[in-house]
Amino acid sequence: MNSRQRRGVILLILSVLCALGAFAGVLSVIHDANSKVGPEVAAYRVRSEVKPYTALDTGQFEKIEMPRRWLSGNAVTDLRQIRGKIAVTTLHAGSLLQTDMIVDRPALRPGQQEVAIMIDAATGVAGKITPGSRVNVYATFEGKKEGDPDQSKIIVTNARVIDVGRITALEPDRDRDRQPTEAVPITFALSTIDAQRVTYAESFAQRVRLALVAPGSETSVPDKDRTYELATDK
């Protein structure tokens, strides 16, 4: 083997060693990146805006993969966690779903039943009434016969709201000046007699309104103060 051949062999060996060194360097970088990132796990991102106090379903979220070490401890990693939950604040599109964004839907107590009625969106709710709120239910009735005064009655006190639906446009009515154009379904947890009172009012009252009760205030309204007539107001 002459000197030129020896130089060629040496250069070939050096090239192989450099290639092996570069390959080892790449493996080291990959290993270092994997050690920093860690394994990936499932997380869930909000597809489109979800309003506060809205019942949650799986279609509102999309699954993504993220490194476990980048997720906060309260990130939702299993959509079974949203069963029976509602949003406590507006969930913005693209936000990562976390457990502190959701709470349990208020449940019924023994002897109660769910009753939902439509309430005027403008005057009956005004964005202030949410699940868990306590309200008094007012209804206004026409006099039973001609000449009898109209009356406003408190038909239920301290009714517990368990769900607030979405605003719904109502079909036009002949008496459009007196009928609301939009309404919201409100679901209450009520005793049997209070459920009958509320459904009767929805069917026969001119208007049903809700009055928000201050937190911690659950005193009942005396019978003498439950009915109001303008003619008797002093």
CORPE-V74196 format. One line per field, one symbol per residue. ss: DSSP state (h for helix, s for strand, l for the rest). Layout:
ss = ???
//
This chain:
ss = llhhhhhhhhhhhhhhhhhhhhhhhhhhhhhhhhhhhllssssssslllsllllsllhhhssssssshhhllllslllhhhhllssslllsllllslshhhsssllllllllsssssssshhhhhllllllllsssssssslllllllllsssssssssssssssssssllllllllllllssssssssslhhhhhhhhhhhhhllssssssllllllllllhhhlsslhhhll
//
